[in-house]
Protein backbone atom coordinates (compact mmCIF):
# COMPACT_ATOMS: atom_id res chain seq x y z
CA UNK A 1 0.00 0.00 0.00
CA UNK A 2 2.77 2.44 0.88
CA UNK A 3 4.34 1.73 -2.50
CA UNK A 4 1.06 2.60 -4.19
CA UNK A 5 0.76 5.88 -2.32
CA UNK A 6 4.38 6.81 -3.04
CA UNK A 7 3.90 6.60 -6.81
CA UNK A 8 3.41 9.72 -8.90
CA UNK A 9 -0.36 9.57 -8.51
CA UNK A 10 -1.40 13.08 -9.46
CA UNK A 11 -3.55 11.86 -12.34
CA UNK A 12 -5.46 9.17 -10.49
CA UNK A 13 -5.55 10.00 -6.79
CA UNK A 14 -6.02 12.81 -4.33
CA UNK A 15 -5.46 12.89 -0.58
CA UNK A 16 -7.62 15.19 1.53
CA UNK A 17 -6.30 16.34 4.93
CA UNK A 18 -8.50 16.28 8.02
CA UNK A 19 -9.83 19.56 9.35
CA UNK A 20 -9.36 20.41 13.01
CA UNK A 21 -13.12 20.23 13.54
CA UNK A 22 -13.31 16.78 11.96
CA UNK A 23 -10.50 15.54 14.20
CA UNK A 24 -12.51 16.50 17.25
CA UNK A 25 -15.71 14.98 15.86
CA UNK A 26 -13.96 11.73 14.93
CA UNK A 27 -12.37 11.40 18.36
CA UNK A 28 -15.82 11.57 19.93
CA UNK A 29 -17.24 9.10 17.40
CA UNK A 30 -14.44 6.62 17.98
CA UNK A 31 -15.05 6.72 21.71
CA UNK A 32 -18.65 5.64 21.07
CA UNK A 33 -18.15 2.95 18.42
CA UNK A 34 -14.86 1.25 19.24
CA UNK A 35 -16.29 -0.80 22.16
CA UNK A 36 -18.42 -2.58 19.50
CA UNK A 37 -15.53 -3.10 17.06
CA UNK A 38 -15.86 -6.45 15.31
CA UNK A 39 -18.91 -7.47 17.30
CA UNK A 40 -21.60 -7.17 14.61
CA UNK A 41 -22.07 -10.79 13.60
CA UNK A 42 -24.59 -12.77 11.58
CA UNK A 43 -28.22 -11.94 10.92
CA UNK A 44 -28.67 -10.64 14.47
CA UNK A 45 -26.67 -7.58 13.40
CA UNK A 46 -29.26 -6.48 10.83
CA UNK A 47 -31.43 -4.44 13.18
CA UNK A 48 -28.58 -2.54 14.88
CA UNK A 49 -26.89 -2.01 11.51
CA UNK A 50 -30.05 -0.47 10.05
CA UNK A 51 -30.54 1.64 13.17
CA UNK A 52 -27.06 3.11 12.75
CA UNK A 53 -27.58 3.72 9.04
CA UNK A 54 -30.91 5.48 9.56
CA UNK A 55 -29.21 8.19 11.65
CA UNK A 56 -28.20 10.01 8.46
CA UNK A 57 -30.25 13.23 8.29
CA UNK A 58 -32.98 13.34 5.69
CA UNK A 59 -32.14 15.70 2.81
CA UNK A 60 -34.29 18.70 2.02
CA UNK A 61 -36.68 18.60 -0.95
CA UNK A 62 -36.32 14.85 -1.51
CA UNK A 63 -39.32 12.52 -1.43
CA UNK A 64 -39.20 8.77 -0.88
CA UNK A 65 -41.36 6.08 -2.44
CA UNK A 66 -41.41 2.28 -2.25
CA UNK A 67 -41.52 0.54 -5.64
CA UNK A 68 -40.48 -2.56 -7.58
CA UNK A 69 -38.07 -2.28 -10.52
CA UNK A 70 -37.11 -5.27 -12.63
CA UNK A 71 -38.88 -7.51 -10.14
CA UNK A 72 -36.77 -6.20 -7.23
CA UNK A 73 -38.41 -4.17 -4.48
CA UNK A 74 -36.74 -1.05 -3.14
CA UNK A 75 -37.02 2.67 -2.55
CA UNK A 76 -36.94 5.73 -4.79
CA UNK A 77 -35.25 8.92 -3.66
CA UNK A 78 -36.67 11.79 -5.72
CA UNK A 79 -35.18 15.29 -5.48
CA UNK A 80 -37.71 17.95 -6.43
CA UNK A 81 -35.44 19.32 -9.18
CA UNK A 82 -34.32 15.97 -10.64
CA UNK A 83 -34.12 15.48 -14.40
CA UNK A 84 -36.63 12.82 -15.38
CA UNK A 85 -34.36 10.99 -17.86
CA UNK A 86 -31.48 10.62 -15.37
CA UNK A 87 -31.29 7.89 -12.74
CA UNK A 88 -28.84 6.56 -10.17
CA UNK A 89 -28.89 2.89 -9.22
CA UNK A 90 -27.51 2.78 -5.68
CA UNK A 91 -26.48 -0.55 -4.17
CA UNK A 92 -26.40 -0.42 -0.39
CA UNK A 93 -23.69 -1.75 1.91
CA UNK A 94 -23.75 -4.28 4.73
CA UNK A 95 -21.13 -6.94 3.96
CA UNK A 96 -23.63 -8.83 1.77
CA UNK A 97 -25.44 -9.93 4.96
CA UNK A 98 -27.01 -6.72 6.27
CA UNK A 99 -28.64 -3.51 5.09
CA UNK A 100 -31.91 -2.44 3.52
CA UNK A 101 -33.08 0.10 0.99
CA UNK A 102 -35.26 1.79 3.57
CA UNK A 103 -32.39 2.24 6.03
CA UNK A 104 -30.13 3.72 3.34
CA UNK A 105 -32.71 6.05 1.80
CA UNK A 106 -31.52 9.20 3.58
CA UNK A 107 -27.85 8.71 2.62
CA UNK A 108 -28.83 7.95 -0.96
CA UNK A 109 -31.23 10.87 -0.92
CA UNK A 110 -28.29 13.12 -0.04
CA UNK A 111 -26.36 11.76 -3.04
CA UNK A 112 -29.40 12.12 -5.31
CA UNK A 113 -29.94 15.72 -4.22
CA UNK A 114 -26.28 16.54 -4.83
CA UNK A 115 -26.43 14.99 -8.31
CA UNK A 116 -29.86 16.37 -9.21
CA UNK A 117 -31.09 12.90 -10.23
CA UNK A 118 -33.59 10.36 -9.00
CA UNK A 119 -32.07 7.30 -7.32
CA UNK A 120 -33.40 3.79 -6.81
CA UNK A 121 -32.10 1.49 -4.04
CA UNK A 122 -32.93 -2.19 -4.60
CA UNK A 123 -33.40 -4.63 -1.73
CA UNK A 124 -31.17 -7.28 -3.25
CA UNK A 125 -31.21 -10.66 -1.53
CA UNK A 126 -28.89 -11.09 1.45
CA UNK A 127 -26.72 -13.92 2.73
CA UNK A 128 -26.80 -16.37 4.38
CA UNK A 129 -30.36 -17.07 3.19
CA UNK A 130 -29.40 -16.22 -0.39
CA UNK A 131 -25.76 -16.78 -1.29
CA UNK A 132 -23.58 -15.66 -4.20
CA UNK A 133 -24.54 -14.83 -6.93
CA UNK A 134 -28.13 -14.06 -5.85
CA UNK A 135 -27.39 -10.42 -4.96
CA UNK A 136 -25.64 -9.84 -8.28
CA UNK A 137 -28.54 -11.37 -10.21
CA UNK A 138 -30.94 -9.03 -8.42
CA UNK A 139 -29.01 -5.85 -9.14
CA UNK A 140 -28.59 -6.87 -12.78
CA UNK A 141 -32.35 -7.45 -13.05
CA UNK A 142 -32.94 -4.05 -11.47
CA UNK A 143 -30.60 -2.37 -13.96
CA UNK A 144 -32.50 -3.96 -16.85
CA UNK A 145 -35.75 -2.86 -15.21
CA UNK A 146 -34.59 0.75 -15.32
CA UNK A 147 -33.93 0.39 -19.04
CA UNK A 148 -37.43 -1.02 -19.49
CA UNK A 149 -38.71 2.20 -17.90
CA UNK A 150 -36.92 4.14 -20.66
CA UNK A 151 -34.07 5.54 -18.60
CA UNK A 152 -31.29 6.22 -21.09
CA UNK A 153 -28.72 7.65 -18.69
CA UNK A 154 -27.95 5.45 -15.70
CA UNK A 155 -25.14 5.89 -13.16
CA UNK A 156 -24.21 3.05 -10.81
CA UNK A 157 -23.25 3.86 -7.21
CA UNK A 158 -22.51 1.61 -4.26
CA UNK A 159 -21.03 1.70 -0.78
CA UNK A 160 -18.97 -1.03 0.89
CA UNK A 161 -20.38 -4.39 -0.27
CA UNK A 162 -22.70 -2.39 -2.51
CA UNK A 163 -19.57 -0.90 -4.05
CA UNK A 164 -18.43 -4.43 -4.80
CA UNK A 165 -21.71 -5.16 -6.58
CA UNK A 166 -21.63 -1.80 -8.39
CA UNK A 167 -18.17 -2.40 -9.84
CA UNK A 168 -19.01 -5.97 -10.88
CA UNK A 169 -22.29 -4.79 -12.43
CA UNK A 170 -20.45 -2.03 -14.30
CA UNK A 171 -18.21 -4.59 -15.98
CA UNK A 172 -20.98 -7.09 -16.73
CA UNK A 173 -23.34 -4.55 -18.26
CA UNK A 174 -20.58 -2.86 -20.26
CA UNK A 175 -19.55 -6.24 -21.70
CA UNK A 176 -23.01 -7.52 -22.61
CA UNK A 177 -24.41 -4.19 -23.89
CA UNK A 178 -28.06 -4.58 -22.90
CA UNK A 179 -31.17 -3.72 -24.88
CA UNK A 180 -30.96 -0.28 -26.44
CA UNK A 181 -27.22 -0.16 -25.81
CA UNK A 182 -27.72 1.60 -22.48
CA UNK A 183 -24.48 1.12 -20.56
CA UNK A 184 -23.75 3.04 -17.36
CA UNK A 185 -22.48 6.57 -17.83
CA UNK A 186 -20.12 6.01 -14.89
CA UNK A 187 -19.79 4.57 -11.43
CA UNK A 188 -18.98 5.72 -7.91
CA UNK A 189 -17.86 3.33 -5.19
CA UNK A 190 -17.57 4.36 -1.54
CA UNK A 191 -15.11 2.12 0.31
CA UNK A 192 -15.74 -0.91 -1.91
CA UNK A 193 -14.67 -4.44 -1.02
CA UNK A 194 -12.85 -5.23 -4.28
CA UNK A 195 -10.93 -8.31 -3.09
CA UNK A 196 -12.88 -10.98 -1.21
CA UNK A 197 -9.66 -12.86 -0.48
CA UNK A 198 -9.00 -10.02 2.00
CA UNK A 199 -5.34 -9.96 0.93
CA UNK A 200 -4.80 -6.19 1.00
CA UNK A 201 -2.01 -4.96 3.26
CA UNK A 202 -4.36 -2.50 4.96
CA UNK A 203 -6.09 -5.38 6.73
CA UNK A 204 -2.90 -5.35 8.79
CA UNK A 205 -1.63 -1.77 8.53
CA UNK A 206 -5.03 -0.23 9.33
CA UNK A 207 -6.20 -2.88 11.79
CA UNK A 208 -5.74 -0.61 14.79
CA UNK A 209 -6.95 2.58 13.07
CA UNK A 210 -10.23 1.11 11.78
CA UNK A 211 -12.86 1.58 14.53
CA UNK A 212 -15.41 -0.84 13.06
CA UNK A 213 -14.11 -4.03 11.49
CA UNK A 214 -11.65 -6.81 12.23
CA UNK A 215 -10.40 -9.40 9.78
CA UNK A 216 -11.96 -12.46 11.43
CA UNK A 217 -15.37 -10.75 11.41
CA UNK A 218 -15.06 -9.87 7.72
CA UNK A 219 -13.90 -13.37 6.78
CA UNK A 220 -16.98 -14.93 8.35
CA UNK A 221 -19.30 -12.49 6.57
CA UNK A 222 -17.59 -13.14 3.23
CA UNK A 223 -17.71 -16.91 3.85
CA UNK A 224 -21.45 -16.61 4.50
CA UNK A 225 -21.89 -14.77 1.19
CA UNK A 226 -19.65 -16.88 -1.06
CA UNK A 227 -20.73 -20.26 0.37
CA UNK A 228 -17.70 -21.96 -1.14
CA UNK A 229 -17.47 -19.95 -4.37
CA UNK A 230 -14.05 -18.79 -5.57
CA UNK A 231 -13.29 -15.36 -4.02
CA UNK A 232 -11.07 -14.51 -7.01
CA UNK A 233 -13.91 -15.02 -9.50
CA UNK A 234 -14.47 -11.68 -11.29
CA UNK A 235 -18.19 -11.81 -10.45
CA UNK A 236 -17.26 -11.97 -6.76
CA UNK A 237 -14.22 -9.65 -6.58
CA UNK A 238 -14.09 -6.78 -9.09
CA UNK A 239 -10.32 -6.48 -8.59
CA UNK A 240 -9.84 -9.68 -10.62
CA UNK A 241 -12.04 -8.76 -13.56
CA UNK A 242 -11.08 -7.40 -16.98
CA UNK A 243 -11.40 -3.66 -16.48
CA UNK A 244 -10.59 -2.50 -20.01
CA UNK A 245 -13.32 -0.44 -21.67
CA UNK A 246 -15.18 0.58 -18.52
CA UNK A 247 -16.90 3.97 -18.23
CA UNK A 248 -15.37 6.50 -15.79
CA UNK A 249 -15.08 5.36 -12.17
CA UNK A 250 -14.61 7.38 -8.97
CA UNK A 251 -13.73 5.77 -5.63
CA UNK A 252 -13.80 7.41 -2.19
CA UNK A 253 -12.19 5.80 0.85
CA UNK A 254 -11.05 6.75 4.34
CA UNK A 255 -7.37 6.52 5.20
CA UNK A 256 -8.26 4.76 8.47
CA UNK A 257 -10.02 1.82 6.79
CA UNK A 258 -8.97 -1.79 6.55
CA UNK A 259 -10.44 -1.52 3.02
CA UNK A 260 -8.00 1.20 1.93
CA UNK A 261 -5.94 -1.19 -0.18
CA UNK A 262 -9.06 -2.55 -1.88
CA UNK A 263 -9.76 0.93 -3.22
CA UNK A 264 -6.18 1.75 -4.20
CA UNK A 265 -5.45 -1.52 -5.97
CA UNK A 266 -8.68 -1.41 -7.95
CA UNK A 267 -8.02 2.11 -9.22
CA UNK A 268 -4.42 1.26 -10.13
CA UNK A 269 -5.63 -1.72 -12.17
CA UNK A 270 -8.36 0.36 -13.81
CA UNK A 271 -5.96 3.14 -14.78
CA UNK A 272 -3.50 0.58 -16.15
CA UNK A 273 -6.38 -0.79 -18.27
CA UNK A 274 -7.01 2.66 -19.75
CA UNK A 275 -10.06 3.57 -17.64
CA UNK A 276 -10.76 7.13 -16.49
CA UNK A 277 -10.50 6.20 -12.81
CA UNK A 278 -9.62 8.15 -9.68
CA UNK A 279 -9.49 7.54 -5.94
CA UNK A 280 -10.01 10.18 -3.26
CA UNK A 281 -8.42 9.26 0.08
CA UNK A 282 -9.80 11.09 3.11
CA UNK A 283 -7.31 11.29 5.96
CA UNK A 284 -8.54 10.48 9.46
CA UNK A 285 -11.79 9.07 8.11
CA UNK A 286 -13.18 5.58 8.86
CA UNK A 287 -15.51 3.36 6.87
CA UNK A 288 -18.85 4.97 6.07
CA UNK A 289 -17.68 8.51 6.83
CA UNK A 290 -19.99 9.93 4.15
CA UNK A 291 -22.90 9.22 6.49
CA UNK A 292 -21.61 12.12 8.60
CA UNK A 293 -23.06 14.63 6.14
CA UNK A 294 -23.91 17.84 7.98
CA UNK A 295 -21.48 16.95 10.76
CA UNK A 296 -18.16 16.24 9.02
CA UNK A 297 -16.50 18.54 6.50
CA UNK A 298 -15.03 15.45 4.81
CA UNK A 299 -18.50 13.97 4.32
CA UNK A 300 -19.90 17.22 2.92
CA UNK A 301 -16.96 17.61 0.54
CA UNK A 302 -17.05 13.99 -0.61
CA UNK A 303 -20.79 14.11 -1.32
CA UNK A 304 -20.36 17.38 -3.23
CA UNK A 305 -17.63 15.79 -5.36
CA UNK A 306 -19.72 12.67 -5.95
CA UNK A 307 -22.73 14.76 -6.92
CA UNK A 308 -20.71 16.88 -9.34
CA UNK A 309 -19.23 13.80 -11.01
CA UNK A 310 -22.59 12.08 -11.35
CA UNK A 311 -24.29 15.21 -12.70
CA UNK A 312 -21.54 15.67 -15.29
CA UNK A 313 -21.69 12.03 -16.40
CA UNK A 314 -25.48 11.90 -16.51
CA UNK A 315 -25.51 14.93 -18.78
CA UNK A 316 -23.34 13.06 -21.32
CA UNK A 317 -24.90 10.44 -23.56
CA UNK A 318 -23.18 7.06 -23.27
CA UNK A 319 -25.38 4.93 -25.52
CA UNK A 320 -23.34 2.17 -27.12
CA UNK A 321 -22.45 3.08 -30.65
CA UNK A 322 -23.98 6.54 -30.34
C-alpha positions as CSV (number, residue, x, y, z in Angstrom):
1,X,0.0,0.0,0.0
2,X,2.8,2.4,0.9
3,X,4.3,1.7,-2.5
4,X,1.1,2.6,-4.2
5,X,0.8,5.9,-2.3
6,X,4.4,6.8,-3.0
7,X,3.9,6.6,-6.8
8,X,3.4,9.7,-8.9
9,X,-0.4,9.6,-8.5
10,X,-1.4,13.1,-9.5
11,X,-3.6,11.9,-12.3
12,X,-5.5,9.2,-10.5
13,X,-5.5,10.0,-6.8
14,X,-6.0,12.8,-4.3
15,X,-5.5,12.9,-0.6
16,X,-7.6,15.2,1.5
17,X,-6.3,16.3,4.9
18,X,-8.5,16.3,8.0
19,X,-9.8,19.6,9.3
20,X,-9.4,20.4,13.0
21,X,-13.1,20.2,13.5
22,X,-13.3,16.8,12.0
23,X,-10.5,15.5,14.2
24,X,-12.5,16.5,17.3
25,X,-15.7,15.0,15.9
26,X,-14.0,11.7,14.9
27,X,-12.4,11.4,18.4
28,X,-15.8,11.6,19.9
29,X,-17.2,9.1,17.4
30,X,-14.4,6.6,18.0
31,X,-15.0,6.7,21.7
32,X,-18.6,5.6,21.1
33,X,-18.2,3.0,18.4
34,X,-14.9,1.2,19.2
35,X,-16.3,-0.8,22.2
36,X,-18.4,-2.6,19.5
37,X,-15.5,-3.1,17.1
38,X,-15.9,-6.4,15.3
39,X,-18.9,-7.5,17.3
40,X,-21.6,-7.2,14.6
41,X,-22.1,-10.8,13.6
42,X,-24.6,-12.8,11.6
43,X,-28.2,-11.9,10.9
44,X,-28.7,-10.6,14.5
45,X,-26.7,-7.6,13.4
46,X,-29.3,-6.5,10.8
47,X,-31.4,-4.4,13.2
48,X,-28.6,-2.5,14.9
49,X,-26.9,-2.0,11.5
50,X,-30.0,-0.5,10.0
51,X,-30.5,1.6,13.2
52,X,-27.1,3.1,12.7
53,X,-27.6,3.7,9.0
54,X,-30.9,5.5,9.6
55,X,-29.2,8.2,11.6
56,X,-28.2,10.0,8.5
57,X,-30.2,13.2,8.3
58,X,-33.0,13.3,5.7
59,X,-32.1,15.7,2.8
60,X,-34.3,18.7,2.0
61,X,-36.7,18.6,-1.0
62,X,-36.3,14.9,-1.5
63,X,-39.3,12.5,-1.4
64,X,-39.2,8.8,-0.9
65,X,-41.4,6.1,-2.4
66,X,-41.4,2.3,-2.2
67,X,-41.5,0.5,-5.6
68,X,-40.5,-2.6,-7.6
69,X,-38.1,-2.3,-10.5
70,X,-37.1,-5.3,-12.6
71,X,-38.9,-7.5,-10.1
72,X,-36.8,-6.2,-7.2
73,X,-38.4,-4.2,-4.5
74,X,-36.7,-1.0,-3.1
75,X,-37.0,2.7,-2.5
76,X,-36.9,5.7,-4.8
77,X,-35.2,8.9,-3.7
78,X,-36.7,11.8,-5.7
79,X,-35.2,15.3,-5.5
80,X,-37.7,18.0,-6.4
81,X,-35.4,19.3,-9.2
82,X,-34.3,16.0,-10.6
83,X,-34.1,15.5,-14.4
84,X,-36.6,12.8,-15.4
85,X,-34.4,11.0,-17.9
86,X,-31.5,10.6,-15.4
87,X,-31.3,7.9,-12.7
88,X,-28.8,6.6,-10.2
89,X,-28.9,2.9,-9.2
90,X,-27.5,2.8,-5.7
91,X,-26.5,-0.5,-4.2
92,X,-26.4,-0.4,-0.4
93,X,-23.7,-1.7,1.9
94,X,-23.7,-4.3,4.7
95,X,-21.1,-6.9,4.0
96,X,-23.6,-8.8,1.8
97,X,-25.4,-9.9,5.0
98,X,-27.0,-6.7,6.3
99,X,-28.6,-3.5,5.1
100,X,-31.9,-2.4,3.5
101,X,-33.1,0.1,1.0
102,X,-35.3,1.8,3.6
103,X,-32.4,2.2,6.0
104,X,-30.1,3.7,3.3
105,X,-32.7,6.0,1.8
106,X,-31.5,9.2,3.6
107,X,-27.9,8.7,2.6
108,X,-28.8,7.9,-1.0
109,X,-31.2,10.9,-0.9
110,X,-28.3,13.1,0.0
111,X,-26.4,11.8,-3.0
112,X,-29.4,12.1,-5.3
113,X,-29.9,15.7,-4.2
114,X,-26.3,16.5,-4.8
115,X,-26.4,15.0,-8.3
116,X,-29.9,16.4,-9.2
117,X,-31.1,12.9,-10.2
118,X,-33.6,10.4,-9.0
119,X,-32.1,7.3,-7.3
120,X,-33.4,3.8,-6.8
121,X,-32.1,1.5,-4.0
122,X,-32.9,-2.2,-4.6
123,X,-33.4,-4.6,-1.7
124,X,-31.2,-7.3,-3.2
125,X,-31.2,-10.7,-1.5
126,X,-28.9,-11.1,1.5
127,X,-26.7,-13.9,2.7
128,X,-26.8,-16.4,4.4
129,X,-30.4,-17.1,3.2
130,X,-29.4,-16.2,-0.4
131,X,-25.8,-16.8,-1.3
132,X,-23.6,-15.7,-4.2
133,X,-24.5,-14.8,-6.9
134,X,-28.1,-14.1,-5.9
135,X,-27.4,-10.4,-5.0
136,X,-25.6,-9.8,-8.3
137,X,-28.5,-11.4,-10.2
138,X,-30.9,-9.0,-8.4
139,X,-29.0,-5.8,-9.1
140,X,-28.6,-6.9,-12.8
141,X,-32.4,-7.4,-13.0
142,X,-32.9,-4.1,-11.5
143,X,-30.6,-2.4,-14.0
144,X,-32.5,-4.0,-16.9
145,X,-35.7,-2.9,-15.2
146,X,-34.6,0.7,-15.3
147,X,-33.9,0.4,-19.0
148,X,-37.4,-1.0,-19.5
149,X,-38.7,2.2,-17.9
150,X,-36.9,4.1,-20.7
151,X,-34.1,5.5,-18.6
152,X,-31.3,6.2,-21.1
153,X,-28.7,7.7,-18.7
154,X,-28.0,5.5,-15.7
155,X,-25.1,5.9,-13.2
156,X,-24.2,3.1,-10.8
157,X,-23.3,3.9,-7.2
158,X,-22.5,1.6,-4.3
159,X,-21.0,1.7,-0.8
160,X,-19.0,-1.0,0.9
161,X,-20.4,-4.4,-0.3
162,X,-22.7,-2.4,-2.5
163,X,-19.6,-0.9,-4.0
164,X,-18.4,-4.4,-4.8
165,X,-21.7,-5.2,-6.6
166,X,-21.6,-1.8,-8.4
167,X,-18.2,-2.4,-9.8
168,X,-19.0,-6.0,-10.9
169,X,-22.3,-4.8,-12.4
170,X,-20.5,-2.0,-14.3
171,X,-18.2,-4.6,-16.0
172,X,-21.0,-7.1,-16.7
173,X,-23.3,-4.5,-18.3
174,X,-20.6,-2.9,-20.3
175,X,-19.5,-6.2,-21.7
176,X,-23.0,-7.5,-22.6
177,X,-24.4,-4.2,-23.9
178,X,-28.1,-4.6,-22.9
179,X,-31.2,-3.7,-24.9
180,X,-31.0,-0.3,-26.4
181,X,-27.2,-0.2,-25.8
182,X,-27.7,1.6,-22.5
183,X,-24.5,1.1,-20.6
184,X,-23.8,3.0,-17.4
185,X,-22.5,6.6,-17.8
186,X,-20.1,6.0,-14.9
187,X,-19.8,4.6,-11.4
188,X,-19.0,5.7,-7.9
189,X,-17.9,3.3,-5.2
190,X,-17.6,4.4,-1.5
191,X,-15.1,2.1,0.3
192,X,-15.7,-0.9,-1.9
193,X,-14.7,-4.4,-1.0
194,X,-12.9,-5.2,-4.3
195,X,-10.9,-8.3,-3.1
196,X,-12.9,-11.0,-1.2
197,X,-9.7,-12.9,-0.5
198,X,-9.0,-10.0,2.0
199,X,-5.3,-10.0,0.9
200,X,-4.8,-6.2,1.0
201,X,-2.0,-5.0,3.3
202,X,-4.4,-2.5,5.0
203,X,-6.1,-5.4,6.7
204,X,-2.9,-5.4,8.8
205,X,-1.6,-1.8,8.5
206,X,-5.0,-0.2,9.3
207,X,-6.2,-2.9,11.8
208,X,-5.7,-0.6,14.8
209,X,-6.9,2.6,13.1
210,X,-10.2,1.1,11.8
211,X,-12.9,1.6,14.5
212,X,-15.4,-0.8,13.1
213,X,-14.1,-4.0,11.5
214,X,-11.6,-6.8,12.2
215,X,-10.4,-9.4,9.8
216,X,-12.0,-12.5,11.4
217,X,-15.4,-10.7,11.4
218,X,-15.1,-9.9,7.7
219,X,-13.9,-13.4,6.8
220,X,-17.0,-14.9,8.4
221,X,-19.3,-12.5,6.6
222,X,-17.6,-13.1,3.2
223,X,-17.7,-16.9,3.8
224,X,-21.4,-16.6,4.5
225,X,-21.9,-14.8,1.2
226,X,-19.7,-16.9,-1.1
227,X,-20.7,-20.3,0.4
228,X,-17.7,-22.0,-1.1
229,X,-17.5,-19.9,-4.4
230,X,-14.0,-18.8,-5.6
231,X,-13.3,-15.4,-4.0
232,X,-11.1,-14.5,-7.0
233,X,-13.9,-15.0,-9.5
234,X,-14.5,-11.7,-11.3
235,X,-18.2,-11.8,-10.5
236,X,-17.3,-12.0,-6.8
237,X,-14.2,-9.7,-6.6
238,X,-14.1,-6.8,-9.1
239,X,-10.3,-6.5,-8.6
240,X,-9.8,-9.7,-10.6
241,X,-12.0,-8.8,-13.6
242,X,-11.1,-7.4,-17.0
243,X,-11.4,-3.7,-16.5
244,X,-10.6,-2.5,-20.0
245,X,-13.3,-0.4,-21.7
246,X,-15.2,0.6,-18.5
247,X,-16.9,4.0,-18.2
248,X,-15.4,6.5,-15.8
249,X,-15.1,5.4,-12.2
250,X,-14.6,7.4,-9.0
251,X,-13.7,5.8,-5.6
252,X,-13.8,7.4,-2.2
253,X,-12.2,5.8,0.8
254,X,-11.0,6.8,4.3
255,X,-7.4,6.5,5.2
256,X,-8.3,4.8,8.5
257,X,-10.0,1.8,6.8
258,X,-9.0,-1.8,6.5
259,X,-10.4,-1.5,3.0
260,X,-8.0,1.2,1.9
261,X,-5.9,-1.2,-0.2
262,X,-9.1,-2.6,-1.9
263,X,-9.8,0.9,-3.2
264,X,-6.2,1.7,-4.2
265,X,-5.4,-1.5,-6.0
266,X,-8.7,-1.4,-8.0
267,X,-8.0,2.1,-9.2
268,X,-4.4,1.3,-10.1
269,X,-5.6,-1.7,-12.2
270,X,-8.4,0.4,-13.8
271,X,-6.0,3.1,-14.8
272,X,-3.5,0.6,-16.2
273,X,-6.4,-0.8,-18.3
274,X,-7.0,2.7,-19.7
275,X,-10.1,3.6,-17.6
276,X,-10.8,7.1,-16.5
277,X,-10.5,6.2,-12.8
278,X,-9.6,8.1,-9.7
279,X,-9.5,7.5,-5.9
280,X,-10.0,10.2,-3.3
281,X,-8.4,9.3,0.1
282,X,-9.8,11.1,3.1
283,X,-7.3,11.3,6.0
284,X,-8.5,10.5,9.5
285,X,-11.8,9.1,8.1
286,X,-13.2,5.6,8.9
287,X,-15.5,3.4,6.9
288,X,-18.8,5.0,6.1
289,X,-17.7,8.5,6.8
290,X,-20.0,9.9,4.1
291,X,-22.9,9.2,6.5
292,X,-21.6,12.1,8.6
293,X,-23.1,14.6,6.1
294,X,-23.9,17.8,8.0
295,X,-21.5,16.9,10.8
296,X,-18.2,16.2,9.0
297,X,-16.5,18.5,6.5
298,X,-15.0,15.5,4.8
299,X,-18.5,14.0,4.3
300,X,-19.9,17.2,2.9
301,X,-17.0,17.6,0.5
302,X,-17.0,14.0,-0.6
303,X,-20.8,14.1,-1.3
304,X,-20.4,17.4,-3.2
305,X,-17.6,15.8,-5.4
306,X,-19.7,12.7,-5.9
307,X,-22.7,14.8,-6.9
308,X,-20.7,16.9,-9.3
309,X,-19.2,13.8,-11.0
310,X,-22.6,12.1,-11.3
311,X,-24.3,15.2,-12.7
312,X,-21.5,15.7,-15.3
313,X,-21.7,12.0,-16.4
314,X,-25.5,11.9,-16.5
315,X,-25.5,14.9,-18.8
316,X,-23.3,13.1,-21.3
317,X,-24.9,10.4,-23.6
318,X,-23.2,7.1,-23.3
319,X,-25.4,4.9,-25.5
320,X,-23.3,2.2,-27.1
321,X,-22.4,3.1,-30.7
322,X,-24.0,6.5,-30.3
